[in-house]
Amino acid sequence: MNAGLGQPIAYGRTSEVYAWEQGKVLKLFYDWFELENIENEMRIGRVIHASGLPTPEVGEIIRLNERYGLVYERVYGESMWKTFQHKPWNAIRYARRWAEQESKNH
């Protein structure tokens, strides 16, 4: 746990997620996770969000308690993973939209 952040609302392999400002969360990466990878995640997240897929808006990278974090819009609902478990045919639609967006950016 990090001082002043309270308890994480989620844990992952590379980070912990905390409630942040109004309508936002902070994905606080573990200290071993490289800044370059976080910058890459930020770029990819912005492209995906701009494509119109239902994903959270990506904010800025911050440094807190000797760790880097990425601010995201806080969204409520079912994760994409759970959606795919219940409606696997949506994976094809999302993959197609992602491919279209990627081709526009190259």
N, C-alpha and C positions, 0 to 999 in steps of 0.2 A: 504494500500500500504506500502511496505517496502522500507526504504531508500536505494538508490543505485540500486534497482532492476528494476525500471520502473513499468509500468502497468502490471498486470497479463495477461497472454494470455488465461487463463481459471480459473474457480472457481469450487470448489466441496464442498461436505458436510464436508470433513475433511481437505481440503488444498486449496492452490492457486498454480497455475503453472506459472512459469516465464521462459522466454528465459534465457539461461545460457551461457555457453561457446559455442564455435563453434560446432554445431551439437548436442547440448545437451539442456535439459530443467531441471529445478529444481522444484520438487514438494515439496513445503514448507508447512508443516503441521501446523495446528493451535496449539497453546500452550497447549490445553487441551488433545490433542491426544497423547497417551502413546508411549514411545520409543519402548517398546516391540512389539506393533502393527506394527510399522514402520519396525522393524527388520524382523518381520514375512512377511510383504509385500515384502521386499527385497528378502528373501529366495524363496518365491513362484514365484516372477517375474523371478528370475534366473532359476528356474526349468522349468517354462513355456517356456522361451526363448531357453533354452538348448534342449527342446523337438522338436524344429524345427517349432513351431507355429510362425506365423508372428507377433511377438510382439517386442517392443523395448528392447534393451539391458539395464540391470539395473546396475547402477554404485554404488557409495558409499553413505553412510549416512554422512551428514555434519550438523554442528550447525551454525546457522546464525540468528542474531538479536533475541536471546533467544528462537529460534524455531529450530526444527529438520527438515531437508529436505533430500529428496532422489533424486539423480541425475539419469536421464534416457536419453537414446539416443533419439534425436528428430526425429520423423518420420512424414511424411506427408501422407495424404490419409484419406480414410473413416474409421471411428471407427468400432470396432467389433459390437457394438450395431446397427449401421446403416446397416452394412452388413447383420446382422441377420434379420433386418426388410425387406430388399430387397430379401434376399436369406436364408430363415429360415432353409432350409435343411442343410446348412453348420454347424449349431449348433451341429448336431449329429456327424459330422465328427470331429469337434474340441473337443467335449466332449470325444469322443473315444480316440483321441490322448492324451488328458490330462490323462485319466484313464490308458492308457498304460504306460505313463511316471510315474505316481504315483505308479503303481505296481512295476516298476523297482527300485524305491527309497525306497521301504519298504521291 
